[in-house]
Structure formats: C-alpha cells, structure tokens
Amino acid sequence: MTVLRMLAVLSVLGGVVSSAVVWSHGHPHDVWSPWTLLDLVAAGAMLAGLRYVNRLISAEPPAARLAAVLAETGVVRAGGGALHGRRARQARARAAQ
C-alpha cells in the first residue's frame, strides 16, 4: 500500500474515531464503561497507524522523497543532498568551466 493511500485510510479512520469519541461523550457514561474502553482502543489504533505510516515514510531513501526538489536544483553532492546558496553557485561555476 502506498504512503498516500495509507494516509487516506488513516484520515478516514481518524474521522470514524473522532465521531465515535464525540458521540460517546455526548451520552454520559460511567468512567469504566465499554464506551471508555472503545475510546481508548480507537485512540490506540490511530496512534499505531500513524506510527506505521511514519515508519513507511522514514524507510524511503531521502533522494526518493526529495526527487522533485533535487531535480529542480540540478546540483547534487555525493551524499545525495542538494546544495543551496553559495555552495550551489560555486558548484555550478566549477561545472561550467
């Protein structure tokens, strides 16, 4: 599953979680009721999903995440990061010589 699709699924899950929490808190209940347990389970599921998406995003190499930025700058150093400012101008001047 792509990261974008996972974020869409999590946003829908977040809407379901928030509506369940609002609905359950709109109806007074005891502290140790099934609704409180449901709130905790829903919040835990949302947290686990967000951590999973964070791991997916972090597992991608930086060059893949920043491909558009690197393509626009046109100057890439050996480590894979883009050069900016003075270093970029110097690198372009060296490349032009």
N, C-alpha and C positions, 0 to 999 in steps of 0.2 A: 504494500500500500504506500502510495507516495505521501510525502510530508503534507502537501496541500490537501489531499483527501483526508488524511488523518486529522488535520486541523479543522476541516469542515465537520467531521464526525464529532470531534470534541466540542465544537461550538454548539451543535445540536444537543449533545449530551449536557452541556452546561445550561442550555435553556430548559431542558427537562428537569435538571437538578434544581435550578433556581425556582421554577414554577412549583415543584414539589415542596421545596422548603417554604415558599411563601404561602402555599395552600395549607400546609400542615401548621404553620404558625398563625394562620388566620383562624384556626379552630383550636381553642385552648385544650391542652392535654397535659397529663402528668409528665414530670421530668423523666421517669423511667418507662415511658410508653413505647410501643412499636414505632410511632412516628419519630421519636427522638433517635431511635436506632436507625431508621431509614435515612434520616438526615445525615447521620454520621457515615453510613455506608455510601451514600451518594457523594458526599464531600470527599471521602477517601478514594472512591473510584475516579472522581475528577482529578484529584491530585496525582494518582497513579498514571492516568492518561497523559497529563501534562508532563510528568517526568519522562514517560516513554517517548513523547514527541521531542522533548529536549535532547534525549539520547540519540534519536534518529538524526536530528539536525546537527548535533555535535559530531556524529560519526562521519559526516560528509567532509571531504577534504576542503580546506578553505578556498582553494582555487575553483572548485566546483560551485561553491556558494557565491563567490565574488566574480564569476566569469564575466558578467556584463560590465562590471566596474573595471576589471583588468583589461578587457577588450577596448574600452573607451580610452584608457590612459595610454595604452600602447607601449608602456615601459614596464618591464617585469624584471625583477632582480632574481638571482639564483635561487633564493629561498622560496620563491613563488609569490611574494607580496609585491604590491605596486609601489613605485616610487612617486613621491609627491614633492612639489615645491622646487627648491634649489637642486636637490639631487636629481629630480626628473629632468630639469633643464640641462644639467651637466651631462647626464647620460645621453640625452638627445644630441647635444653638441658633439660628444665623442662619436656617436653613431654616424653623424653627418660627415665627419672628417674622413 
